[in-house]
Amino acid sequence: MHAYSLALAILLPITLAHTASAQAQTFGDFDCTVDCSGHEAGYNWADPHGIDNEEDCPDGNSQSFHEGCIAYTRDSNQGADEDDQGNTVGMPQERPDGDDNDDDDDK
């Protein structure tokens, strides 16, 4: 039981820090879970489909796609290449500890 408590005490702050870092990235005022690529896809889909009302955005299986479509209806001049913070969409963002958001280093 002590080992479990120790592991939890070590892993919980790391998990919370990683979650807070990922949530700091937004697209059209919506929180991104990883790199905003789902939001980008929804935004880019809305343009050629002439979507100008958020009620016309498909619900589908992807919350981020839906939110990206809504972001387009709210500001079609935003573009989909950058998140709200000016970071390139689709690229893992560097965390305050100097590591990026990908988990390749954990292997």
ABEGO torsion letter per residue (X at the ends): XAAAAAAAAAAAAAAAAAAAAAAABBBGGBBBAAAGAAAAAAAAAAAAAGBABAAABBAEABAAAAAAAAAAAABAAAEAABBAAGBBBGBBBBBAAGBBABAAAAX
